[in-house]
Amino acid sequence: AGSYGFQVQAMGGPGGLALPPIQNQPMVKEGTVWMPVPPPLPNCPPGLEYLTQIDQILIHQQIELLEILTGFETNNKYEIKNTLGQRVYFAAEDTDCCTRNCCGPSRPFTLRIIDNLGHEVVTLQRPLRCSSCCCPCCLQELEVQAPPGTPVGYVVQTWHPCLPKFTIQDERRMDILKITGPCVVCSCCEDINFEVKSVDETSTVGKISKQWTGFLKEAFTDADNFGITFPMDLDVKMKAVMMGACFLIDFMFFEHAGDNKQRTGVWQ
């Protein structure tokens, strides 16, 4: 228990009196340490209370052995953790076999994000759109629902001749934040940062980073690691939308296609 950064308190007390269990402690389920369940908050979609307590999350894509051995595209699965290594959510793609293997990284998908109670708290929906900036009239978009069925924001690709650019919008389609990536989205021994900026792009408020995972993992798998930082006081709905932006960026630039190559920019 000590390796997880918390202690287990004994239940016995002086004179054999039982002490109540520690409240708000990490949960251990099937060997996985989950972040404690926060109390419900007013005006906060159920399940997003976790995001009010953190300013950084880590997203680890799980390695699929079948995909490595056969090249057969499987549904992506991700662990979403806080900086203590406690799992906050688990995300799983829900896409049929034909769509995954015919459309590859450009595929439309539904991604379901589940909390430690097994409740689906966020749903991400990506429609089928053009995968090249040659067609600026039909660029990528992602809808974020929390709870499922209730849109709280959108991630919309912005046309640019050289840079990956996105706009984060609220449920009313009002622009809230901008995201700008590097001209060449290629990982080679270093992290790749997508800066999150204010609407006028004069100040940086956070970032989405694709983390370098080593030569072997980068070469033979598409299981990527990401880090997201945002202001602690950012609207919890916009934190959820930033999380959705990270998944869209992963599919657009870091998912391996059938030829086992990744895109390096907006034109590929």
N, C-alpha and C positions, 0 to 999 in steps of 0.2 A: 504493500500500500504506500510505503514511503516514496517509492519511485514515481508516483503520480503527483507528488506535491501536496498530499493531504494525509491526515492521520485518522486512525480509527479510535474512537473513544470507548473505553471499557464501559459496560453496562452496570457494573457493580459499584456501590458506593459505601460509605462508612456504615457499619451496622447492618450490612446486607441489603440496604435500601437500593432499589433500582432507580437509575437515572434516566431521564428521557433521552432518546436518540438525538444526535446533532441534526439540526435542521439545515436545509439548503446545502447539502453536501453532494459531491459528484456521485452519480449512479454508475454501477458496474453491471453491465448486461452482456453476457456471453463473452467475457473477457475484454469488452470495450468500455472505456471510461467516458461517460457522457457528462456534459455540462449540467449543473444543477438547474432544475426547473424554476424560472423566475415567477413571481406572482403576477397575476393579470394586471394590465394597465389600461386606464381609460384612453379611448381613441387610438388604440393600438390593435391591429389585426391579430387575432389569436395565433400564437405560435411565433410571432415576431418579437416577443418580449426579450428573447435571448440577445437580439441585435442591439438593444438599448444599452447593454452593459459592456460592449466591446467596440474597439476602434480598428480592429484588424482581424481578418479571418484567413485561414489557410485551406486551400482546396486541393485534395490529392485524388487523382484519378486512379482507380484500381486497375491492376494489370490483369488482362484476360488471357489465360493460357491458350485457349482454343484459337483466339485471334492471332497469337504469335505463331502457332504451329501451322495453321492452315490458311491464314489471310482472310478468313471468313469474318466479316464485320459483325460484331455483337453489340448489344445495347451497352452504352457507356454507364458506368457507376462511379460515384464520387463520394469521398468523405469530406465533410466540411467541419473544420476544427477551429478552436480558439488558440491563442498563443501558448496556453498551458498544455496543449495536446489533447484536450477534452473534445470529444465529438459534439458538435452543435446540431448538425443535421446530416442526413444521408440523402443523396440525390441519385435517382435512377431514371434513365431514358426509357420511354415507352414508345417504341417505333417498330413497325412490322418488318419482317426479314427482307421482303422484296424491296422496300423503300431503302433500308440501310445499305444493301449491297448494290442496288442499281444507281442510287443518287450519291452514295459516298458522303464526303463531308458536307456537301451542299444540301443534304436531305432536310426536309421539314421534320420537326420532332416535337414531342411533348416530354418535358422533363419534370418529374415529380419530386419535390423536396419534402422530406419526412422528418419529424422531430423524434425525441427519444421516447415518446409515448405511442409512436406508431401512427400519428396523425399527419395527414398531408396538409402542410401549412402554406406551401407556395407551389404554384404550377406555372411553368414556363412553356410558352407555345411559339414555335417558329414556323411560319408558313413557307411554302416553296417560293423562292425568289431567285433572281439572277445572281450568279456568283462572280460577275465581273463588273468593273467600273465602266466598261464600254456602254452599259445600258443604265444611265443615271435615273431613268424613270421607274425602275423596278429593283431598288436596292434592298439590302437585308433589313429585317425588322424582327423584333422579339417582343411579345406581350407578357407581362408579369402579373399574375393573379395571386392575391392574398386576402382572404382565403380563396381556394379554387372557385372560379366562376366570377370573381370580383376583380376587375382590372385595377391595379394601383399605379401602373406606369408602363413605359415603353422604352425600348432601346432601338434607335433608328439610325441606320448608316447614312452618313452625309457624303455626298459626292465630292471627291477631291482627286486631282490627277496623279498625285504621288503618295499621299499619306492616308493611312487608315483613320477615318474620323467617324465618330458616332455622337449622337445627341441623346441624353437621358431626359425623358419627358414624364410628367405626372399623369394622373388618370384623365385629366382634361386636355391632354396633348400640349401642355405648356412646357416650354424648354426650361430645364432646371440646371443641367450640367452638360459639359462637353467632354469628350474623350478623344485624345490624339495619340496615335502610335508612331513608331519610327518608319522611315521610308522603306527600309529593307527589314522585313520581319523574319529574321533568320537567327536561330540560336547557335552560338558557337562559343562555349566556355564562359558565358556570362548571361545574366538575366536580361529579359526584354521588358521594358517598361512602357505601359500605356498610361499617360498622364491624364488625370481627371481634373478639369479646370472649371472655373466659373463660366457663366454663359457668355460673357464678353471675352473670355480666354485671357484675362489679364493676371489671374492668380491661380495657383495650383492648390487644390484642396485634398487630393489623394492620388492613388495610383493603383493600377492593376498590373501585376508583374508575373510574367511567365518565368519560372525559376529553372535554371540550368540543373539537370539531374544526372549528368555524367554521360560519357561517350556511349557506353553500352545501352543504357536505357533510351537515350535519344535516338540511337541508330536502329534499334530492333523493336521498339514499342512506341505507341502513341499515348502512353499513360503519362500525362503531364501534371506538374505541380504549379499552383498559382498562389499568389498572395494578394490580398486586397486590403488597402488602408483607406480610411475615411474619417472625417471628424466625429468625435464621440457624440456630439449634439446634432448630427445630421438626422433629418427626418427618417424614421425607421423604414418607411416605405421606400425611400430613395436608396437606403442601404440594400434593401432586397432587390431593387432594380439594378444597382451596381453589381450585385451577385449574378443577376441574369446576364449582364453585359459580359462578365467574365466567361460564362459558358458559350455565349455567341462568339466571342473572340477565339476561344479554343477550337470550336468547330470550323471557323473560317480560315484560321491561319496555322493551326498546329495539329489537326487531325490528318493522319496519313491517308492518302488515296490508294487506289489499287496498285499504283506503281511505287508505293512506299516512299513518296516524296511529299514534302510539305510545301505549302505556298510560301513565297518569300516577299510578296507585296500585293498591292491592290489589283494589279493587272494579271495575276496568274491564278 
